[in-house]
Amino acid sequence: MNKAQLIDAISEKAGLTKADSKKALDAFIAATTDALKDGDRVALIGFGSFSVSTRSARTGRNPQSGAPIEIPEKKVVKFKPGAELEDAI
C-alpha cells in the first residue's frame, strides 16, 4: 500500500474527503517525525510504538575490494507492533 492508497482507505473508513484525509496523514507524519527527532517515543495503544535507537559504530567490508571500512554510529527508527496488530495479522 502506498501513500495514495492509504489516503483512499482513510477517507473511506473515516468518511472524510480525500483532501482532509491527506491533511490528517501529513499531520500525523509531521508530528511523529518531530517527536522522533526530539528523541521521544510515539506509542499508539493496540497498533504499536515508534522509537529511536542508536546503532553503534562498527567495521564493515567493501564488497568489491574486501577492504575494511569504518561505518559510523547512526540513529535508526524502530517500530514494535502492538498486541492487537499482531493478533490481527
Secondary structure, DSSP 4 states (H G I P E B T S, - for coil): --HHHHHHHHHHHHT--HHHHHHHHHHHHHHHHHHHHTT--EEETTTEEEEEEEEPPEEEE-TTT--EEEEPPEEEEEEEE-HHHHHH-
